[in-house]
């Protein structure tokens, strides 16, 4: 099985499998470049004409991440990172953060604890689960950033109109109170989900329009997993800065 999966290198995929004997496994397929600098940002555009950024060949498929018959009895794959920044080679850094992976593990572990096994219904429930740990972890960072830059934004938008400033300030602060009372599920009746997405999209748009000059690059990264990964790191960094967000 390992030899077969190591030969499947057309696309980078998280391959899960089960054998007729009941064994389960995970194997990362695809071709990944070896670089001089093995950093988590290896997937971002670089100056390709510089020698230091040239590829040094491809990672040997025998060194791809894999897992066979884990002790917990199941394998979760959610398009997530499978190698940390400490890995020998920078692979899977264009994949998603591990929030969905963690959430599914939480669900399945709780089911096993309750009844001792997993079945098809558990898989369906996991697929339909709408709780977003990314939203849970980033909500306070987004709110903190808004609070830091709120007065500057109000002054720019409404100048000397104190009545409009007060009205907008009150609306935003009230939305924060409602937002914080949220179970982080993206359901149709969850107004907090809409509030989160409104601020989330606003921050992402601000970042793209003010930090990236090239409109073609902005279009290329819009809604891209690579941008999302970088963006969420940035809002955490902004929130920890002492100066207000401008």
C-alpha positions in Angstrom: 0.0 0.0 0.0 2.8 2.4 0.9 4.5 1.9 -2.5 1.2 2.5 -4.3 0.5 5.7 -2.5 4.1 7.0 -2.9 3.6 6.7 -6.6 0.4 8.9 -6.6 2.1 12.2 -7.1 0.0 14.1 -9.6 -2.0 16.1 -7.0 -1.3 17.0 -3.4 -4.1 15.2 -1.5 -4.9 13.9 1.9 -5.6 10.2 1.2 -7.4 8.2 3.8 -7.9 4.5 3.1 -9.2 1.2 4.6 -8.0 -2.2 3.6 -10.0 -5.4 3.2 -8.3 -6.6 6.4 -9.6 -3.7 8.4 -6.5 -1.6 8.5 -6.9 2.2 8.2 -4.4 4.8 7.2 -3.5 8.3 6.0 -1.0 9.2 3.3 0.0 12.6 1.8 0.4 12.4 -2.0 1.8 14.9 -4.5 5.1 16.5 -5.4 6.5 19.2 -3.0 9.5 21.3 -3.8 12.5 21.4 -1.5 13.6 24.9 -0.7 16.7 26.5 0.8 14.6 28.1 3.5 12.0 25.7 5.0 9.5 28.2 6.4 5.8 28.1 7.0 5.4 30.9 4.4 7.0 28.8 1.7 3.9 28.8 -0.4 3.8 32.6 -0.7 5.1 34.4 -3.9 8.8 34.9 -3.9 11.3 36.7 -6.2 11.8 33.7 -8.5 14.8 35.2 -10.3 16.9 35.1 -7.1 19.1 32.1 -6.7 18.3 31.7 -3.1 14.6 31.1 -4.0 15.2 28.4 -6.6 13.8 24.9 -5.9 16.3 22.3 -4.8 14.4 19.4 -6.3 11.4 17.6 -4.9 10.8 16.0 -1.5 11.2 12.3 -1.6 7.7 10.7 -1.5 9.0 8.3 1.1 9.3 11.2 3.4 5.7 12.3 3.0 3.5 12.4 6.2 1.6 9.2 6.8 -0.3 7.3 9.6 -1.3 3.7 9.9 -3.8 2.2 12.5 -3.6 5.0 15.1 -4.3 4.0 18.6 -7.5 6.1 18.9 -9.0 4.0 16.1 -10.0 6.7 13.6 -8.3 9.3 11.3 -9.5 12.8 10.7 -8.6 14.8 7.6 -10.1 18.2 6.9 -7.7 19.8 4.3 -5.6 20.8 7.3 -1.9 21.2 8.0 -0.3 17.8 8.6 3.2 19.1 9.2 4.4 21.7 11.6 6.9 24.5 10.9 9.5 22.2 12.6 9.0 19.5 9.9 12.0 18.6 7.8 10.3 19.8 4.7 7.8 22.6 4.2 4.8 20.6 3.0 1.1 21.3 3.4 1.6 24.9 4.3 -1.0 25.9 1.7 -3.6 23.7 3.5 -6.1 25.1 6.0 -5.5 25.7 9.7 -6.4 22.9 12.0 -9.6 24.3 13.5 -11.9 22.0 11.6 -9.6 19.0 12.3 -9.7 19.8 16.1 -13.5 20.2 16.1 -14.0 16.9 14.4 -11.7 15.2 16.9 -13.6 16.7 19.7 -16.9 15.4 18.3 -15.7 11.9 17.7 -13.9 11.6 21.0 -17.1 12.6 22.8 -19.1 10.0 20.9 -16.6 7.3 21.7 -16.6 8.3 25.4 -20.4 8.1 25.5 -21.0 4.9 23.6 -17.6 3.3 22.9 -17.7 3.4 19.1 -18.3 5.5 15.9 -20.9 4.7 13.3 -22.2 6.2 10.0 -24.5 8.6 11.8 -21.6 10.1 13.7 -19.9 10.7 10.3 -23.0 12.5 9.1 -23.2 14.6 12.2 -19.6 15.6 11.9 -20.2 16.6 8.2 -23.2 18.7 9.2 -21.6 20.3 12.3 -21.5 24.1 12.0 -19.4 25.1 15.0 -16.4 27.1 13.8 -13.4 27.1 16.1 -11.7 29.6 13.8 -14.5 32.1 14.7 -14.2 31.2 18.3 -10.5 31.9 18.5 -10.5 35.1 16.3 -13.6 36.8 17.7 -11.9 38.5 20.6 -9.0 39.6 18.4 -11.3 41.2 15.9 -13.3 43.0 18.6 -10.1 44.2 20.2 -8.9 45.6 16.9 -12.2 47.4 16.3 -12.1 48.9 19.8 -8.5 50.1 19.3 -9.3 51.9 16.0 -13.0 52.8 16.6 -12.5 56.5 17.6 -10.1 57.1 14.8 -12.6 55.6 12.3 -15.5 57.6 13.7 -13.6 60.8 13.5 -12.6 60.1 9.9 -16.1 59.1 8.9 -18.3 61.6 10.8 -15.8 64.4 11.4 -17.4 66.8 13.9 -20.9 65.2 13.9 -21.0 64.0 17.5 -24.6 62.7 17.3 -23.7 60.3 14.4 -20.6 59.3 16.2 -22.5 58.4 19.3 -25.1 56.5 17.4 -22.6 54.4 15.5 -20.5 53.8 18.6 -23.6 52.6 20.5 -24.6 50.2 17.6 -21.1 48.7 17.4 -20.7 48.2 21.2 -24.2 46.6 21.4 -23.3 44.3 18.5 -20.2 43.2 20.5 -22.4 42.3 23.5 -24.6 40.2 21.3 -21.6 38.7 19.4 -20.0 37.5 22.6 -23.1 35.6 23.6 -22.6 33.1 20.7 -22.0 29.4 20.6 -20.0 29.9 17.3 -22.3 27.8 15.2 -23.1 29.1 11.7 -26.9 28.4 11.7 -29.5 30.4 9.8 -31.0 31.9 13.0 -27.7 33.0 14.4 -27.4 36.7 14.0 -24.0 36.6 15.6 -22.7 34.6 12.7 -23.7 37.5 10.4 -22.0 40.0 12.7 -18.8 38.0 12.8 -18.7 37.7 9.0 -19.4 41.4 8.5 -16.4 42.4 10.6 -14.3 39.5 9.3 -14.8 40.5 5.6 -14.3 44.2 6.5 -10.9 43.4 8.0 -9.9 41.2 5.1 -10.9 43.8 2.6 -9.1 46.5 4.5 -5.9 44.4 4.5 -6.1 43.6 0.8 -6.8 47.1 -0.3 -4.3 48.9 1.9 -1.4 46.4 2.1 -1.4 44.9 -1.4 -0.9 47.4 -4.2 -1.3 45.1 -7.2 -5.0 44.6 -8.0 -4.3 41.3 -9.9 -2.7 39.9 -6.8 -5.7 41.0 -4.7 -8.0 39.2 -7.1 -5.8 36.1 -7.0 -5.8 35.8 -3.3 -9.4 36.8 -2.6 -11.0 33.9 -0.6 -7.8 31.9 -1.0 -6.8 29.5 1.8 -3.2 30.9 1.8 -4.5 34.4 2.4 -6.9 33.3 5.1 -4.0 31.6 7.0 -1.9 34.7 6.8 -4.7 37.1 7.5 -5.8 35.3 10.7 -2.2 35.5 12.0 -2.2 39.2 11.2 -5.3 40.1 13.1 -3.8 38.3 16.1 -0.6 40.4 15.7 -2.5 43.6 15.3 -4.5 43.0 18.5 -1.3 42.5 20.4 0.3 45.8 19.2 0.3 48.7 21.6 -0.6 51.3 19.0 -4.2 51.6 17.6 -4.9 50.0 14.3 -4.9 52.7 11.6 
